[in-house]
Amino acid sequence: MDPTVVLVLCLSCLLLFSLWKQSHGRGSLPPGPTPLPILGNMLQLDFKDVSKSLTKLSEVYGPVFTVCFGMKPTVVLHGYKAVKEALIDLGEEFSGRDGLPVNVKVNKGLGIIFSNGKTWKHTRRFSLMTLRNFGMGKRSIEERVQEEARCLVEELRKTNASPCDPTFILGAAPCNVICSVIFQNRFEYRDADFLKLMEKINENFRNVNSKIVQICNMFPILLDFLPGKHKNSMKNTTYIKNYALEKVKEHQESLDINNPRDFIDCFLIKMEQEKHNPQSEFTIDNLLVTVFDLFAAGTETTSTTLRYGLLLLLKHPEVTAKVQEEIERVIGRHRSPCMQDRSRMPYTDAVIHEIQRFIDLVPISAPRTTTCDVKFRNYLIPKGTPILPSLTSMLNDDKEFPNPEKFDPGHFLDKSGNFKKSDYFLPFSTGKRACVGEALARMELFLFLTTILQNFTLKPHGDVKDLDTTPLVSGLGRVPRSYKLSFIPV
């Protein structure tokens, strides 16, 4: 048979299969834009800002609608009510995780972020308990963050009040906290191994926003054939896991079951306790992926929030002045900030919340899946359907946060100046799949920012009017534009 005829027949079969799968897969799913064969709704999505595209579609199709990423129908939840009904009221039914192919290829469904079933439940429960255990080793996690905050101040002093790009220093601090929690010890900021580890983590965060990675996640068949940043991401993940493996081997040689020093020790002890259980989820492979997940979730997101936060404080010096006045009044200059201070510092607390709300760091929560067939708002969502909660839709709700496009700490203050909580403030997502490192991240943001502002005055490099607070990248994660500032010792 002529090769051209064969090709046409194959393409025709693929097209028919695509049409059948899309029409069959949608079933009684919520309405949405009509997908094209194979491509789905790709042409209706701006991959530079997928969240913005979904917001526009919600204006047409309502708070619950379906879009096709390639041939995969995905239900989008837009707005607080829809997200709450699904992720909280039906938390178990919406607690699955849709594994991104780029990640699954390397991590094989292990760890915390992209695992499911028993693996996810057991690993998450263990990780939460360990991270919350302030008695781990001889120092609490708060003490570890305070120590790193002091090291951060010393590193900033070395800039001698000269203009500098804070990206590296603000990335090193939260990375060192994770290292301290996982490996027991922190690193010097110029340590070669530490620098390489940070480079791999930072690179992976940038790669997630690239078009090629997003396309490969929609069309996994392309993973092995196309060159690009997805290959780089897989290499970086393998490097971090191999680095962790060397640390695990060192821990195994010096393990004291009665005196766990860090996360790895706690995991190894759990492995020993379950060594006769052939069904145990506590294995070396799962430990390595879990360590990677903790780095991925606990380093770049916090450092980017800090970097974006300082940019906003430079842009709004009147806000910075009020925070520093509150620091002076509540903490003074002769002791380190601690978490007990936060309840007496409503304005500072409001500013940190507003930074997180305004930057909208991760506009779309990592995709969930339904764990069973679910009846939701008169629709029947089949088991295994990807679910995409829009965090942007809550953080930018104009009824909850008047003028959401404006940076205003008043969004989290009542008329008396007291801190005001908001159910719509969900930068860490919500429900059973909420970020496992949320408590640590909140602690780091408060202690790092208050310690910096306790010790330094922030001076912009150039005119404040020229500072651009719109994100440089707005893909799956938002990244601020590069800027310089001077840290003037108080």
C-alpha positions as CSV (number, residue, x, y, z in Angstrom):
1,M,0.0,0.0,0.0
2,D,1.2,3.5,-0.8
3,P,2.9,5.2,2.3
4,T,0.8,8.3,1.7
5,V,-2.4,6.3,1.9
6,V,-1.2,4.6,5.1
7,L,-0.4,7.9,6.7
8,V,-3.8,9.4,5.8
9,L,-5.6,6.3,7.2
10,C,-3.6,6.5,10.4
11,L,-4.3,10.2,10.8
12,S,-8.0,9.6,10.1
13,C,-8.2,6.9,12.7
14,L,-6.4,9.1,15.2
15,L,-8.8,11.9,14.5
16,L,-11.9,9.6,14.8
17,F,-10.5,8.2,18.1
18,S,-9.9,11.7,19.4
19,L,-13.5,12.8,18.6
20,W,-14.9,9.6,20.2
21,K,-12.8,9.9,23.3
22,Q,-13.7,13.6,23.8
23,S,-17.4,13.1,23.3
24,H,-17.4,9.9,25.4
25,G,-15.2,11.3,28.1
26,R,-17.3,14.4,28.6
27,G,-20.4,12.4,29.4
28,S,-22.4,14.5,31.8
29,L,-19.5,16.8,32.7
30,P,-20.1,20.6,33.1
31,P,-20.4,22.5,29.9
32,G,-17.4,24.3,28.3
33,P,-15.9,25.5,25.1
34,T,-16.1,23.0,22.2
35,P,-12.8,21.2,21.9
36,L,-10.9,20.6,18.7
37,P,-9.9,17.0,17.8
38,I,-6.6,16.1,19.5
39,L,-5.8,19.7,20.4
40,G,-8.8,20.1,22.7
41,N,-9.1,23.8,23.8
42,M,-5.4,24.6,23.5
43,L,-6.0,27.4,21.0
44,Q,-8.3,29.1,23.6
45,L,-5.7,29.1,26.3
46,D,-2.8,31.5,26.7
47,F,0.1,29.4,28.1
48,K,1.8,32.6,29.3
49,D,-1.2,33.1,31.7
50,V,-3.5,30.0,31.8
51,S,-5.3,31.4,34.9
52,K,-6.3,34.5,33.0
53,S,-7.7,32.4,30.2
54,L,-9.7,30.3,32.7
55,T,-11.1,33.5,34.3
56,K,-12.4,34.6,30.9
57,L,-14.0,31.2,30.2
58,S,-15.7,31.3,33.6
59,E,-17.5,34.5,32.5
60,V,-19.1,32.6,29.7
61,Y,-19.6,29.1,31.3
62,G,-20.0,29.9,35.0
63,P,-18.0,28.7,38.1
64,V,-17.8,25.1,37.1
65,F,-16.9,24.2,33.5
66,T,-14.9,21.8,31.4
67,V,-11.9,22.4,29.3
68,C,-9.8,19.9,27.3
69,F,-6.1,20.0,27.7
70,G,-5.3,18.0,24.6
71,M,-7.6,15.0,24.7
72,K,-8.1,15.1,28.5
73,P,-11.3,16.8,29.8
74,T,-10.6,18.7,32.9
75,V,-13.2,20.3,35.3
76,V,-12.3,23.8,36.4
77,L,-13.5,25.2,39.8
78,H,-13.7,29.0,39.7
79,G,-14.7,30.9,42.8
80,Y,-14.8,30.2,46.6
81,K,-18.2,28.5,46.7
82,A,-17.3,26.0,44.0
83,V,-13.9,25.3,45.5
84,K,-15.3,24.9,49.0
85,E,-18.1,22.6,47.9
86,A,-15.6,20.3,46.1
87,L,-12.4,20.4,48.1
88,I,-13.8,20.8,51.6
89,D,-17.4,19.5,51.6
90,L,-16.4,16.6,49.3
91,G,-12.8,16.5,50.4
92,E,-12.3,12.7,50.1
93,E,-14.0,12.4,46.7
94,F,-11.8,15.2,45.3
95,S,-8.6,14.1,47.0
96,G,-6.9,12.3,44.1
97,R,-3.9,13.8,42.3
98,D,-3.5,14.0,38.6
99,G,0.1,13.1,38.1
100,L,1.9,15.4,35.6
101,P,3.7,13.1,33.1
102,V,7.0,15.0,33.4
103,N,7.0,14.3,37.1
104,V,5.5,10.8,37.0
105,K,8.2,9.6,34.6
106,V,10.9,10.3,37.2
107,N,9.1,9.9,40.5
108,K,6.8,7.0,39.6
109,G,3.8,8.1,41.7
110,L,5.8,8.2,45.0
111,G,6.3,11.0,47.5
112,I,3.6,13.5,48.7
113,I,2.7,15.9,45.9
114,F,1.8,13.5,43.1
115,S,1.1,10.2,44.9
116,N,-2.3,8.7,45.4
117,G,-4.0,6.1,47.6
118,K,-2.2,4.5,50.5
119,T,1.2,5.9,49.4
120,W,-0.2,9.5,49.6
121,K,-2.1,9.0,52.8
122,H,0.7,7.3,54.8
123,T,3.5,9.6,53.4
124,R,1.5,12.8,54.0
125,R,0.4,11.8,57.5
126,F,4.0,10.9,58.5
127,S,5.4,14.1,56.9
128,L,2.9,16.3,58.6
129,M,3.5,14.7,62.0
130,T,7.3,15.0,61.6
131,L,7.2,18.6,60.4
132,R,4.9,19.5,63.3
133,N,7.0,17.8,65.8
134,F,8.9,20.8,67.3
135,G,10.9,18.4,69.5
136,M,12.7,16.9,66.5
137,G,16.3,16.6,67.6
138,K,17.3,19.2,70.1
139,R,16.0,22.3,68.3
140,S,12.5,23.2,67.3
141,I,11.7,24.1,63.7
142,E,11.1,27.7,64.9
143,E,14.6,27.8,66.3
144,R,16.0,26.6,63.0
145,V,14.2,29.4,61.1
146,Q,15.4,32.0,63.6
147,E,19.0,30.8,63.2
148,E,18.7,31.1,59.5
149,A,17.2,34.6,59.8
150,R,20.2,35.7,61.8
151,C,22.5,34.2,59.1
152,L,20.5,35.9,56.4
153,V,21.0,39.3,58.2
154,E,24.8,38.7,58.4
155,E,24.8,37.8,54.7
156,L,22.9,41.0,53.9
157,R,25.4,43.1,55.9
158,K,28.1,41.8,53.6
159,T,26.6,43.7,50.8
160,N,27.8,46.9,52.6
161,A,24.6,48.8,51.6
162,S,25.5,48.5,47.9
163,P,22.8,47.9,45.4
164,C,22.3,44.2,44.9
165,D,19.9,41.7,43.4
166,P,18.4,39.8,46.4
167,T,17.4,36.7,44.4
168,F,20.3,34.4,45.5
169,I,20.3,35.4,49.2
170,L,16.5,35.2,49.6
171,G,16.6,31.8,47.9
172,A,19.4,30.5,50.1
173,A,17.6,31.2,53.4
174,P,14.5,28.9,52.9
175,C,16.6,26.3,51.1
176,N,18.8,26.2,54.2
177,V,15.8,25.7,56.5
178,I,14.7,22.7,54.4
179,C,18.3,21.4,54.5
180,S,18.3,21.8,58.3
181,V,15.0,20.0,58.7
182,I,15.9,17.1,56.3
183,F,19.7,16.8,56.6
184,Q,20.1,18.3,60.1
185,N,22.7,20.8,59.0
186,R,22.6,24.1,57.1
187,F,25.2,25.1,54.5
188,E,27.3,28.2,54.2
189,Y,25.8,30.4,51.5
190,R,28.8,29.9,49.2
191,D,29.2,26.1,49.6
192,A,29.6,24.6,46.2
193,D,27.2,21.6,46.8
194,F,24.6,24.0,48.2
195,L,24.8,26.3,45.2
196,K,24.4,23.4,42.8
197,L,21.4,22.1,44.7
198,M,19.8,25.6,44.7
199,E,20.5,25.9,41.0
200,K,18.6,22.6,40.2
201,I,15.6,23.6,42.3
202,N,15.4,27.1,40.8
203,E,15.7,25.8,37.3
204,N,12.9,23.3,37.8
205,F,10.6,26.0,39.0
206,R,11.3,28.1,35.9
207,N,10.9,25.1,33.6
208,V,7.4,24.4,34.9
209,N,6.3,27.7,33.3
210,S,7.8,26.8,29.9
211,K,5.5,26.0,27.0
212,I,7.3,22.8,26.1
213,V,6.7,21.3,29.6
214,Q,3.0,22.3,29.6
215,I,2.6,20.7,26.1
216,C,4.4,17.5,27.2
217,N,2.1,17.3,30.2
218,M,-0.9,17.4,27.8
219,F,0.7,15.0,25.2
220,P,2.9,12.6,27.2
221,I,3.7,10.7,24.0
222,L,6.0,13.6,23.1
223,L,8.2,13.2,26.3
224,D,10.7,10.8,24.7
225,F,10.9,12.5,21.3
226,L,11.0,16.2,21.8
227,P,14.1,18.0,23.2
228,G,13.6,20.8,25.6
229,K,13.3,21.9,29.2
230,H,11.3,18.8,30.3
231,K,14.5,16.8,29.7
232,N,16.4,19.3,31.9
233,S,13.8,19.0,34.6
234,M,14.1,15.3,34.7
235,K,17.8,15.5,34.9
236,N,17.6,18.0,37.8
237,T,15.1,15.8,39.7
238,T,17.5,12.8,39.3
239,Y,20.4,14.9,40.6
240,I,18.5,16.0,43.7
241,K,17.4,12.4,44.4
242,N,20.9,11.1,44.0
243,Y,22.2,13.9,46.3
244,A,19.6,12.9,48.9
245,L,20.6,9.2,48.5
246,E,24.1,10.0,49.6
247,K,22.8,11.8,52.6
248,V,20.5,8.8,53.4
249,K,23.5,6.4,53.3
250,E,25.4,8.7,55.8
251,H,22.4,8.7,58.1
252,Q,22.1,4.9,58.0
253,E,25.6,4.6,59.2
254,S,25.1,6.9,62.2
255,L,21.4,6.3,63.0
256,D,20.4,6.4,66.7
257,I,16.8,5.1,66.9
258,N,16.4,6.9,70.3
259,N,17.6,10.2,69.1
260,P,16.3,11.2,65.6
261,R,18.2,14.3,64.3
262,D,16.1,15.2,61.3
263,F,13.4,14.1,58.8
264,I,15.6,11.4,57.2
265,D,16.3,9.8,60.6
266,C,12.6,9.8,61.4
267,F,11.8,8.2,58.1
268,L,14.5,5.5,58.5
269,I,13.2,4.7,62.0
270,K,9.7,4.3,60.5
271,M,11.2,2.0,57.8
272,E,12.8,-0.1,60.6
273,Q,9.5,-0.4,62.4
274,E,7.8,-1.6,59.3
275,K,10.5,-3.8,57.8
276,H,8.4,-7.0,58.2
277,N,5.4,-5.4,56.4
278,P,5.8,-6.2,52.6
279,Q,3.0,-3.7,51.9
280,S,4.8,-0.8,53.6
281,E,5.0,2.5,51.9
282,F,8.1,3.4,53.8
283,T,10.9,2.6,51.4
284,I,14.1,4.2,50.3
285,D,12.6,5.1,46.9
286,N,9.6,6.8,48.6
287,L,12.0,8.6,51.0
288,L,14.0,10.1,48.1
289,V,10.9,11.3,46.3
290,T,9.5,12.8,49.5
291,V,12.7,14.7,50.1
292,F,12.5,16.0,46.6
293,D,8.9,17.1,47.1
294,L,9.8,18.9,50.3
295,F,12.5,20.8,48.5
296,A,10.3,21.6,45.5
297,A,7.4,22.8,47.7
298,G,9.4,24.5,50.4
299,T,12.2,26.4,48.7
300,E,11.4,28.2,45.5
301,T,7.8,29.2,46.5
302,T,8.9,30.8,49.8
303,S,12.0,32.5,48.3
304,T,9.9,34.0,45.4
305,T,7.3,35.3,47.9
306,L,10.1,37.0,49.9
307,R,11.6,38.5,46.8
308,Y,8.2,39.7,45.5
309,G,7.4,41.0,49.0
310,L,10.5,43.2,49.2
311,L,9.7,44.6,45.8
312,L,6.2,45.5,47.0
313,L,7.6,47.1,50.2
314,L,10.0,49.2,48.0
315,K,7.1,50.3,45.9
316,H,5.0,51.2,49.0
317,P,7.4,52.9,51.5
318,E,4.5,54.1,53.6
319,V,3.6,50.4,54.3
320,T,7.2,49.6,55.1
321,A,7.4,52.5,57.6
322,K,4.2,51.2,59.4
323,V,5.6,47.7,59.6
324,Q,8.9,48.9,61.0
325,E,7.2,51.1,63.6
326,E,5.2,48.0,64.8
327,I,8.4,46.0,64.9
328,E,10.1,48.7,67.0
329,R,7.2,48.9,69.4
330,V,6.5,45.2,69.9
331,I,10.0,43.5,69.4
332,G,12.5,46.3,69.6
333,R,16.1,45.8,68.3
334,H,17.7,43.7,70.9
335,R,16.0,40.3,70.5
336,S,15.1,38.1,67.6
337,P,11.4,38.0,66.4
338,C,9.5,34.9,67.4
339,M,6.1,33.5,66.3
340,Q,4.5,34.7,69.6
341,D,5.0,38.2,68.3
342,R,2.7,37.8,65.4
343,S,-0.5,38.0,67.4
344,R,0.6,41.4,68.7
345,M,1.5,42.7,65.2
346,P,-1.8,42.9,63.3
347,Y,-0.5,45.3,60.7
348,T,2.6,43.2,59.9
349,D,0.5,40.1,59.7
350,A,-1.9,41.9,57.3
351,V,1.0,43.0,55.1
352,I,2.3,39.5,54.8
353,H,-1.1,38.1,53.9
354,E,-1.6,40.9,51.4
355,I,1.7,40.1,49.8
356,Q,0.6,36.5,49.3
357,R,-2.8,37.6,48.0
358,F,-1.5,40.2,45.6
359,I,1.3,38.2,44.0
360,D,-1.0,35.2,43.5
361,L,2.1,33.0,43.3
362,V,0.5,29.8,42.1
363,P,-2.7,30.9,40.3
364,I,-3.9,27.3,39.7
365,S,-3.6,24.7,42.3
366,A,-1.9,21.4,41.3
367,P,-4.6,19.4,39.5
368,R,-6.7,17.0,41.6
369,T,-8.7,14.0,40.4
370,T,-11.9,12.5,41.6
371,T,-11.4,9.2,43.5
372,C,-14.8,7.9,42.5
373,D,-17.8,8.9,40.4
374,V,-19.1,12.1,42.0
375,K,-22.4,13.9,41.6
376,F,-21.6,17.6,41.8
377,R,-24.0,20.4,41.1
378,N,-26.2,18.2,39.0
379,Y,-23.2,16.9,37.0
380,L,-21.8,13.4,37.1
381,I,-18.0,13.6,37.2
382,P,-16.4,10.2,36.5
383,K,-13.7,8.7,38.7
384,G,-10.3,9.9,37.6
385,T,-11.4,13.2,36.1
386,P,-8.8,15.9,36.5
387,I,-10.0,18.9,38.6
388,L,-8.4,22.3,38.4
389,P,-9.1,24.7,41.3
390,S,-8.5,28.4,40.5
391,L,-6.8,30.0,43.4
392,T,-6.8,33.3,41.5
393,S,-10.5,33.4,41.6
394,M,-10.5,33.5,45.4
395,L,-7.5,35.8,46.0
396,N,-8.9,38.3,43.5
397,D,-12.6,38.2,44.5
398,D,-13.7,41.8,44.3
399,K,-16.5,41.4,46.9
400,E,-14.1,39.9,49.5
401,F,-11.2,42.2,48.5
402,P,-12.3,45.5,47.1
403,N,-10.0,46.7,44.3
404,P,-8.1,43.4,44.2
405,E,-5.6,44.7,41.7
406,K,-4.4,47.2,44.3
407,F,-1.9,46.3,47.0
408,D,-3.7,47.2,50.2
409,P,-3.0,45.6,53.7
410,G,-6.4,47.0,54.6
411,H,-7.9,43.9,52.9
412,F,-6.9,42.0,56.1
413,L,-7.7,44.7,58.8
414,D,-11.0,45.6,60.4
415,K,-12.1,49.1,61.2
416,S,-10.3,48.9,64.6
417,G,-7.0,47.9,63.0
418,N,-7.2,44.3,64.2
419,F,-6.2,41.5,61.9
420,K,-9.1,40.1,59.9
421,K,-9.1,36.6,58.6
422,S,-10.6,35.7,55.3
423,D,-11.9,32.3,54.1
424,Y,-10.9,33.4,50.6
425,F,-7.2,33.5,51.5
426,L,-6.1,30.1,50.1
427,P,-2.7,30.6,48.5
428,F,-1.8,27.1,49.8
429,S,-5.0,25.6,48.4
430,T,-7.4,23.8,50.8
431,G,-8.8,20.4,51.7
432,K,-7.0,17.2,52.0
433,R,-4.4,18.2,49.4
434,A,-3.5,21.5,50.9
435,C,0.3,22.2,50.9
436,V,1.9,20.0,53.6
437,G,4.5,22.8,54.3
438,E,2.0,25.6,54.9
439,A,2.8,26.1,58.6
440,L,6.5,26.2,57.9
441,A,6.1,28.6,55.0
442,R,4.0,31.0,57.1
443,M,6.6,30.8,59.8
444,E,9.4,31.6,57.4
445,L,7.7,34.5,55.8
446,F,6.9,36.2,59.2
447,L,10.3,35.6,60.8
448,F,12.4,36.4,57.7
449,L,10.6,39.6,56.8
450,T,10.4,40.9,60.3
451,T,14.1,40.2,60.9
452,I,15.1,41.9,57.7
453,L,13.0,45.0,58.5
454,Q,14.2,45.0,62.1
455,N,17.8,45.3,60.9
456,F,17.6,47.2,57.6
457,T,16.1,50.1,55.8
458,L,15.2,49.2,52.2
459,K,16.5,51.6,49.6
460,P,15.4,51.2,45.9
461,H,18.0,51.4,43.1
462,G,16.5,54.1,41.1
463,D,13.1,55.9,41.2
464,V,10.2,54.1,43.1
465,K,7.9,55.0,40.2
466,D,10.0,52.9,37.8
467,L,9.5,49.7,39.9
468,D,7.3,47.3,38.0
469,T,5.4,44.9,40.2
470,T,3.7,43.0,37.3
471,P,5.1,39.5,37.1
472,L,7.8,38.7,34.5
473,V,6.3,35.2,34.1
474,S,2.7,34.2,34.7
475,G,2.5,30.5,33.7
476,L,1.8,27.9,36.4
477,G,3.8,30.1,38.8
478,R,4.4,33.8,38.9
479,V,7.9,35.2,39.0
480,P,8.7,38.9,39.8
481,R,10.9,41.0,37.6
482,S,14.6,41.4,38.5
483,Y,15.4,44.5,40.6
484,K,18.1,45.8,42.8
485,L,18.0,47.4,46.3
486,S,20.3,48.4,49.1
487,F,20.0,47.1,52.6
488,I,20.9,50.0,54.8
489,P,21.7,48.9,58.4
490,V,19.4,50.5,61.0
